[in-house]
Structure formats: structure tokens, C-alpha cells
């Protein structure tokens, strides 16, 4: 059984990923969110553990790492502080596999766009994850939509972002998260995710 810890599990991409993860029978999920009532419908699932917590608590975050194989961080707010805490907790617990979502534009890879300081927290978080010794996958999605489709392409760090003016579905990003986690692919890669 593979154990996956999802931080920020109430997020819209994370909720899509939860459903896709549960299609795999050998996965057990620990879902961490500030208000567990938001996912109360999953509380009785035999392979889901809901934990109401604030991941800014470093001690608690370290305890959550116990027996986890993969951490998927779907966070908002103080991204650099979140990245530092997650990397530290994983390093101390010797959990290696991290999937971390930031944003397109963190490398100024979107031609004709200058997002300026609005992306600075995402840039900082990206640098923190990349500087770690973790087996990370950073995902940098385009603007998002709620279409019920899986249709996406990816670009690598150093490549221009493709199709940045089109939105990509949250379900597509979730599909890439799940495939990266379950197949252990895209190790130490930063992937732009665009609509195909």
C-alpha cells in the first residue's frame, strides 16, 4: 500500500487528485486541511484519513510525515514559508518524494508576459524546493478551468511556456500529479502544464 499525504486537500486541484488517486486500489490518502468538514463526505472511506490541521505548525507537519511515501503540496498563501516547512519536515523524516504546485511564469518563461512581483512568493517557493535534496516534481500550470476533461501538454524548465493564453483543466493537472506520484516519474523536474 502506498501512503500519500496531501497538504491543502480542500483545494480544487487536490479534490480532483483525490478522486483519481482512489481509483488506484493500492493507495491510502492522508488529507490535511484547515476545515475537515469541507471533505466530510470522504470521512468514511476506508483508505482516507482526514486531518484538520494548520501546516504552519512545524511540529505537527513533522508528525504528519510518519510512514508517508509521497507528499503532494497544494498550498496557497505564504508559499516560501510553506515550502521551507515542507522541505524541512520531509528532510527530517527522510521522506523523499514531493509534488509541489506553483505557477506558470516563475522563470519568466511566458513570452510577452511580465508578472512582476505578484509571482515572487511562487518563485521563492520554487527555488526552495529546487535547492532541496528531495525527489521533487514542481508543476507550473497555466490559468485553470473546471472542465471535466484530461487534455494537457508539458514543457520543461528552460523551455518557453506553450499556450499560456488558454486555460487548462484542474482535472488535467490532477492527472499529471497522480501519474507522477504513482509511476515515480518526472523526478527533479519542473513542468509547465498547458492545454493541449
N, C-alpha and C positions, 0 to 999 in steps of 0.2 A: 504494500500500500504506500503510495506517495503522499506525503503531507505537504500541503501548500498553505502558506499564511498570506492572507490578503489584507493589506492595510488600506483603510479607506474604502471598505467593501460596499458602502452605500452609494458610491459614485456610479454614474450611468454606464461607463465602460466596464467597471468592475461587476456590476449586476449582470451585464451580458456575458462576461467571462465566467461568472459563477455557473450559469446555466450550461455553458459549453464544457466547463471542467467536469460537471456532474454527469455528463454523457459518458465520460471515461469511468469505468467501474472500479478502477484501482486508485482512485484519488479521494483523499479526505481533506476537507477545507476547514481552516480556522479563519473566520471572518471577523475582522476587528473594525468597529465603527463607534462613533460617539453616541448614537442613539440606536440601540439594538431593535427597538420597535419598528424601525424602518424596514427591517428584513425579518420580522416576526414570522412570516409565512414559511421561512426556512428552518425555524427553530426545532421542528420535529423530525427533520431529515436525519437519517442515521449516519450520514457522512459529513454532516455540517455541525460545527461548533460556533455559536455566536458569542462574541465577547464585546461588551460595552466598555470602551476604554479610550483614553486620550494618549496618543502615541508620543506626545511631548514628554511623557514620564519615562525617563531613560531606564529606570529600574524595571518598570513594567514591560517596556519594549524588550529589554534583555530577556525577561522571563518568557515572553511570547515566542522566542526563538527556539525554545526547547523542543527537540525532536522534529523540527521542520526541515524539509528538503529544499524548498524553494520559497522565496519571498517575492510577492508581487506588490509593489507600492503604487497606489493610485491616489495621490495626495494633492492637496491644494493649500494655499496659504504661504507660510514661510518655508518655501521649498528648500533653501540652502540648509536651514536648521533641521528640517525633516531628513534631508539626505545625510547630513552628518550623524544624526542619531541612528538612522537605519544602518548605515555603514559600520558605525561603532558597535552596535548591538550584534550585527551579523558576524563581524570580525571576532568579537569576544566569544561568541557562541560557536564559532567555526562552522557557520552556515555559509556556503559559498555562492549559491545561485540566486541572483537578484534580477527581477524585471522591473524597470523603473520608467514611468511615463513622464515626459517633459513636454516640449512643444517644438513645432517647426520654427525655424528661424534662429535657433540658439547659436548656430555657427555662421549666421548671415548668409545662409545657403539659398534663400528665396530671392531669385533675381528680381530687381526692381523694387524691393521692399526694404525699408529700414524701420524695424520695430522699436529701435531705441531702447530706452530704459525699462519699458514695460516687460521685456523678456529677461531682464537681468537676474531675477530670482531663479528662473529656469536655467539660464546659462551657468549660474553659480552651482546649482544642484547637479547639472550635467558634469561639470568639472570635478566635483567632489566624488561622484560615482566613478568617473573615468580614472581618477587618481587612486582608487582603492585597489586591493588585490582580489576583489570579488569576481566571480564569473557572471558579469552583468550583461544584460541586454537593455539598451536605452531605446525607447520608442518615441519618435517625434512626429505625432500625427498632424495632418492638415486640420482645417476647421471641420467640425463634426456635424453629422446629422443623425437622425433616428430611424433611417430606412432599415427595413428588415431584409438586408442583403449582405452578402460577403463578396466584395469585389475591391481588390486593392493591389497596389504595386509598392515596391520598396526601393529606397535609394540608400546608399552607404554614406557615412561621414566622408566629407571631401567631395561629394557629388552635388550638383545643383538639385534642389528640390523640384520634383516634377508635379505639374498640375496643381499648383498651390492655390489657384483661384477656385477650384472645385472642392466641395465638401466630401469627406469620406465617412462612411457609417461607423458608429460606435461598435456595431457588431463585427465589422471588418477588423478594427483594432483589437477587439477581444479575441477574434480568431487567431490573429498573429501572436497575441500573448499566450494563449493556450498551446498553440503549436510549438512556440519557443520553449515553453516550460516542459511540456510532455515529451518532446523529442530532443531536448537539450541541444538546441541549435542556436545560432547567432550569438555565440559566446564572445564577450568583449567586443560587441558591435553596437553601433549607434545607427538606428534605422529610421529614415524618413518614411512615413506611411501616407500614401496618396490614393485618391480614387483612380481606379483603372478604367 
